[in-house]
Amino acid sequence: MKKYPHPIIAREGWPFIALALAFAMGIHAYAGFGAAAFPWLVVLFMVQFFRDPQRTIPEDPAAVISPADGRIVSVEKVRDPYLDRDALKISVFMNVFNAHSNRIPVDGTVTKTLYFPGKFVNAELSKASTDNERAVTCLRTAGGHDVTCVQVAGLIARRILCYAREGQSFSRGDRYGFIRFGSRVDVYLPLHAVPRVSVGDKVYATETVLAAMS
């Protein structure tokens, strides 16, 4: 198992949890548990939303791993608009109860990053891939294959955090971003990639194999 250098609660959540905790404790001290019941529920929600568990990375070098927890909403051949090529697109939808830490799906080097402002329609809809706010990370593997990862904002999400930079090298499972609160990640793969998931499947970041790519 690869050691994950971050704590069980994502650092992006620390300010939100601290504020919610301070508010709940203040209400509890002033008016009792009954009045503070809802604020304490908010604290619990924040903790579960910003959880960031360590995961086991599949050993198969051909495996393309899921960049996010969630549910598969698309497996289709499309045009990759960011690299202008035909590609296999696999999309993972994250609801507010999924962990939202995003992981790199393949070993590779970042060739390009892009950001597009946009709308905040339901991330389950296919048009979210092109209409919503999104951050794009393009990777190239040692074998010369291009993989495009797109973090897409959703109906509730209002902040995409992407830490990848051009020229930076990553290993599968490395943490590279976070989306608050509910969103989608699209992965564009070469056409020869063989999908290992179907629409409706539940997937887990790092541990679920989305496709095989030799």
ZISUL-V674118 format. One line per field, one symbol per residue. psi: psi as a letter, one per 40 degrees, with the letter a starting at -180 (. if undefined). burial: 1 if it has 16 or more other ideal C-beta (glycine too) atoms within 10 Angstrom, else 0. Layout:
psi = ???
burial = ???
This chain:
psi = hhhheiidhhddedddddddddddddddddeidddedddddddddddddeigiiihhidheehhiheiiahhehhihahhedegiiihhhhhhhieeihehhiheihihhdiiihhiaafihedideddddihihhhhihideehhhhhhhhiaddhehhhheiihehiiiheiheiihhghaihhhhiidehhieiiheihihhddhhdihh.
burial = 0001000011011001100110010011000000010011011011101111001011000011111111111110000101000011111111100111111111110100100000010011000110011111111010001111111111101001110100010101111111111111111111001011100010111111111110
